[in-house]
Amino acid sequence: MTKAVTRAIFHGGIAAVLLALLGTASVQVFAQGTAPSAGQAVAFDRTKGNCLACHTMRGSDVPSNVGPELNDMKARFPDRADLIAILQNEEARNPQTIMPSFGRNLILDHQEIEQIVDFLYSL
């Protein structure tokens, strides 16, 4: 066993062991003791949605101010199609955006975008 794995077992249990074994390849931040929803898992996955790179949201301890905070999403976007369109291709709505066009660029498929919107509507 490596020192990192031994230390992780001593200090944090299974979750820490997994993080120590995975390194930084795909670190996901979830509230302790809760299983992430499918949408939260995709949103927090650095190889997929990677929403935490730019947005602060509940369930994360990774603050960011590149994009707006993701909260009260159902009230802010009562028409689900508007939020889907933003994830699909925000550049169509805002040509000056730095947000990736997740759907148009095939970063996320339709099901993953729907899952993220489900998660965002829970915030």
N, C-alpha and C positions, 0 to 999 in steps of 0.2 A: 504494500500500500504506500502511496506517496504521502508526503507530509501534509499536503493540502487536503487529501481525503481523510486522513487520520484526524486532523484539526476540525474538519467539517463534521465528522461523526461526533467528536467530543463537544463541539459548540452548538450544533444546530440540528442534528438528526438527519433524516432522509432527504428533506428538501435541500439542505445545504450540501449533502453528498452529491445529489444530482447536479447542482450548480457547479460544484467543484469538478465533477467529471466532464460536464459539458463545456466548461470554460466560458468563453464569451460568444460562442457560436450562435446561440439563440436564447438569450436570457429573457425570461418573461417575468413580469412583476404582477403577482396576484395577492389579494388580501389573504393573510395567513389563515389557514384552516378552511378555505373555501375552494371549491372546484370552479374553474372558469367556465363561462358559457362558451359555446362554439365561436360566437362573434367576438367575445373578449379575447379568446385565444388567438384569433386571426389578427385582431386590432393590435395586440401587444407583441406579436411575432415579428422580430426584426427582419425576417426574410420575406414577409408578406405585407401586412398593413403598415406596421411600424409607426402607428399613430403617436406613440409616446415620444418619438423623435421631435415632434413639433407641438404636440398638444398636451396640456395637463388635464387629467380627468380622475374621477373617483375610482378607487381601486388601484391606484398607482402611487408610488412614492418618488416618481421621477418627474420633477417639475420642468416645464418648458414654456417659453413664451413666444415661440416662432409663429404659431398659429393661435387662434382663439381657444379659450378653455372650452372643453366639451362638457357642458352641463345643460340641464333643462331642454334637451334636444327635441323632445316631443312638442313642447310649447313653442320652441323657436322654429321648428320645421313641421307644422301640423300636416302638411302634404308629404307623405313618405316619398313620393316620386321626386321631390326636390332634393332630398338628402341622397337618394340613390344617384341622381344625376350629378351631384357634386363629386361623389366617389367615382362615378363612371368617367367623368371628363369635366373637371372643374374649369379647365381652360376655355371651354365653350361659353361658360357664364362670365368668367373673369380672365381675359387674355393675359393679364399681368401677374397671375398667380404663380406661386412657387410650389403649390401642391401638385404632386404627381397625378396624372390621369390614370388611376388604378385599373379601370376597366378597359379604356381605349388602348393602353399600353400592355395589356394582358398580364398585369401584375396580380390582379385578383379576378376570379371568374364571377359570374352572376350570383351563384350561391353564396360565395364568400362575402360579396357586397351586401346581400340580403342579411346574412348573419351579423355583419358589423352594424347595420342599421338597427336590427333587433337589439343588439347590445347598447348602441347609442340611445335608443329610445328608453332604455332602463335607467339612464343617467339623469 
